[in-house]
Amino acid sequence: MSLREFGELENMPTVTLSSGYEMPVIGLGLWRLEKNELKDTILNAIKLGYRHFDCAAHYKTEADVGEALAEAFKTGLVKREELFITTKIWNSDHGYVVEACKNSLKKLRLDYLDLYLVHYPLPTRHNAIGQTASLLGKDKVLDIDVTIPLQQTWEGMERTVSLGLVRSIGLSNYDLFLTRDCLAYSKIKPAVSQFETHPYFQRNSLVKFCLKHGVLPTAHTPLGGAAANKDMFGSISPLDDPDLNDVAKKYGKSVAQICLRWGIQRKTAVIPKSSKIQRMKENLEVLEFQLSHEDMEVINSIDRKCRTSLPSKTWGLDVYA
Ligand SMILES: NC(=O)c1ccc[n+]([C@@H]2O[C@H](COP(=O)([O-])OP(=O)(O)OC[C@H]3O[C@@H](n4cnc5c(N)ncnc54)[C@H](OP(=O)(O)O)[C@@H]3O)[C@@H](O)[C@H]2O)c1
């Protein structure tokens, strides 16, 4: 296990996961990419050097991602084994992990996933496999299923590995307590834990705990969601922070690049989303410079402990309360 040693694979640094597989430290997030822009975005990203893509059944675009990947393989742009593809099981499918996984594989036109994540530690009322509904009850509150223990969900995840459908399995949006619990009951340890973290929501204890126990922390929302979360959730954005802007000026880099470089230097993988070629390129170029210890400390000091991604705003309850 070498979470601290970033190796080289096709010029993209990778981390060796506890499963023994390599994961590129930068991935392209695919949430909120429009169906009609996905194909070009993915093909351009591959041309730029992206080898890691973060999907989810809930994004409802796995079939479009699958179409883009099929074209990339067919035209010889890249080989399957050179890519690292993640997807996630949605809350409403916790009782049907293997079926949900097979459904995602079919849409993605793949015969295995590199990484399958439990999207949230929150089973909800099932509808149909892959429908990814967030059904509300009569009270207009998310219909949470209290009959499925997370250990059962995890046993389903382990089955996807033993069936050869998935190489590595992991968690998403689990806090320290739930991560610890999973480490205690799992036969196959979670290789990755994906959670929101960026300079305004640093979560050092969770990062430290994961690294100590061989679980690679992956920063979702590594730019704090930037303009997208300001628009969708009314969040504040670290990209507007004056100290980060000063650091960016000092290095001649963008604030987004400073956020991503800080994320990598603190040993988290990062999966920024962009649909713009120039920004996708900019977000990869963070591999070309280093922040000094002093500037890492400046960024460490601006934490606002502020979550910016708040999908539960439509669920009638705050799942983090
Ligand atoms: N597991 C989970 O529950 C969960 C939750 C949230 C996100 N995620 C994953 O994490 C990925 C990233 O999170 P996110 O998309 O919410 O937020 P993010 O990557 O932090 O921010 C995306 C926003 O930043 C903008 N942006 C990208 N690069 C930029 C740059 N260089 N300069 C300025 N703005 C830039 C994008 O706009 P443009 O597209 O216009 O460039 C978009 O508005 C998602 O796509 C998804 O794959 C997972």
Ligand as a Chemical Component Dictionary entry (heavy atoms), coordinates in Angstrom:
data_LIG
# 
_chem_comp.id                   LIG 
_chem_comp.type                 NON-POLYMER 
_chem_comp.pdbx_formal_charge   0 
_chem_comp.three_letter_code    LIG 
# 
loop_
_chem_comp_atom.comp_id 
_chem_comp_atom.atom_id 
_chem_comp_atom.alt_atom_id 
_chem_comp_atom.type_symbol 
_chem_comp_atom.charge 
_chem_comp_atom.model_Cartn_x 
_chem_comp_atom.model_Cartn_y 
_chem_comp_atom.model_Cartn_z 
_chem_comp_atom.pdbx_ordinal 
LIG N1  N1  N 0  -19.969 11.472 -4.270  1  
LIG C1  C1  C 0  -20.738 12.526 -4.265  2  
LIG O1  O1  O 0  -21.756 12.622 -3.553  3  
LIG C2  C2  C 0  -20.381 13.699 -5.144  4  
LIG C3  C3  C 0  -20.950 14.949 -4.890  5  
LIG C4  C4  C 0  -20.567 16.020 -5.684  6  
LIG C5  C5  C 0  -19.640 15.836 -6.696  7  
LIG N2  N2  N 1  -19.125 14.586 -6.935  8  
LIG C6  C6  C 0  -18.141 14.354 -8.023  9  
LIG O2  O2  O 0  -17.132 15.338 -7.936  10 
LIG C7  C7  C 0  -17.061 16.038 -9.177  11 
LIG C8  C8  C 0  -16.650 17.471 -8.931  12 
LIG O3  O3  O 0  -17.604 18.144 -8.134  13 
LIG P1  P1  P 0  -18.511 19.321 -8.712  14 
LIG O4  O4  O 0  -18.610 19.152 -10.179 15 
LIG O5  O5  O -1 -19.752 19.395 -7.940  16 
LIG O6  O6  O 0  -17.683 20.634 -8.330  17 
LIG P2  P2  P 0  -16.207 21.169 -8.650  18 
LIG O7  O7  O 0  -15.457 20.249 -9.532  19 
LIG O8  O8  O 0  -15.625 21.583 -7.358  20 
LIG O9  O9  O 0  -16.560 22.496 -9.438  21 
LIG C9  C9  C 0  -17.151 22.446 -10.703 22 
LIG C10 C10 C 0  -17.399 23.883 -11.129 23 
LIG O10 O10 O 0  -16.145 24.552 -11.267 24 
LIG C11 C11 C 0  -16.033 25.117 -12.568 25 
LIG N3  N3  N 0  -14.613 24.983 -12.943 26 
LIG C12 C12 C 0  -13.937 23.865 -13.298 27 
LIG N4  N4  N 0  -12.658 24.129 -13.513 28 
LIG C13 C13 C 0  -12.495 25.467 -13.308 29 
LIG C14 C14 C 0  -11.392 26.337 -13.386 30 
LIG N5  N5  N 0  -10.188 25.910 -13.738 31 
LIG N6  N6  N 0  -11.610 27.654 -13.097 32 
LIG C15 C15 C 0  -12.841 28.107 -12.720 33 
LIG N7  N7  N 0  -13.921 27.318 -12.632 34 
LIG C16 C16 C 0  -13.745 26.010 -12.920 35 
LIG C17 C17 C 0  -16.974 24.317 -13.443 36 
LIG O11 O11 O 0  -17.507 25.070 -14.481 37 
LIG P3  P3  P 0  -17.349 24.669 -16.053 38 
LIG O12 O12 O 0  -17.857 23.269 -16.233 39 
LIG O13 O13 O 0  -18.203 25.693 -16.711 40 
LIG O14 O14 O 0  -15.895 24.816 -16.356 41 
LIG C18 C18 C 0  -18.102 24.008 -12.447 42 
LIG O15 O15 O 0  -18.969 25.126 -12.341 43 
LIG C19 C19 C 0  -18.475 15.898 -9.748  44 
LIG O16 O16 O 0  -18.526 16.216 -11.130 45 
LIG C20 C20 C 0  -18.768 14.476 -9.420  46 
LIG O17 O17 O 0  -18.137 13.605 -10.337 47 
LIG C21 C21 C 0  -19.471 13.525 -6.157  48 
# 
loop_
_chem_comp_bond.comp_id 
_chem_comp_bond.atom_id_1 
_chem_comp_bond.atom_id_2 
_chem_comp_bond.value_order 
_chem_comp_bond.pdbx_ordinal 
LIG N1  C1  SING 1  
LIG C1  O1  DOUB 2  
LIG C1  C2  SING 3  
LIG C2  C3  SING 4  
LIG C2  C21 DOUB 5  
LIG C3  C4  DOUB 6  
LIG C4  C5  SING 7  
LIG C5  N2  DOUB 8  
LIG N2  C6  SING 9  
LIG N2  C21 SING 10 
LIG C6  O2  SING 11 
LIG C6  C20 SING 12 
LIG O2  C7  SING 13 
LIG C7  C8  SING 14 
LIG C7  C19 SING 15 
LIG C8  O3  SING 16 
LIG O3  P1  SING 17 
LIG P1  O4  DOUB 18 
LIG P1  O5  SING 19 
LIG P1  O6  SING 20 
LIG O6  P2  SING 21 
LIG P2  O7  DOUB 22 
LIG P2  O8  SING 23 
LIG P2  O9  SING 24 
LIG O9  C9  SING 25 
LIG C9  C10 SING 26 
LIG C10 O10 SING 27 
LIG C10 C18 SING 28 
LIG O10 C11 SING 29 
LIG C11 N3  SING 30 
LIG C11 C17 SING 31 
LIG N3  C12 SING 32 
LIG N3  C16 SING 33 
LIG C12 N4  DOUB 34 
LIG N4  C13 SING 35 
LIG C13 C14 SING 36 
LIG C13 C16 DOUB 37 
LIG C14 N5  SING 38 
LIG C14 N6  DOUB 39 
LIG N6  C15 SING 40 
LIG C15 N7  DOUB 41 
LIG N7  C16 SING 42 
LIG C17 O11 SING 43 
LIG C17 C18 SING 44 
LIG O11 P3  SING 45 
LIG P3  O12 DOUB 46 
LIG P3  O13 SING 47 
LIG P3  O14 SING 48 
LIG C18 O15 SING 49 
LIG C19 O16 SING 50 
LIG C19 C20 SING 51 
LIG C20 O17 SING 52 
# 
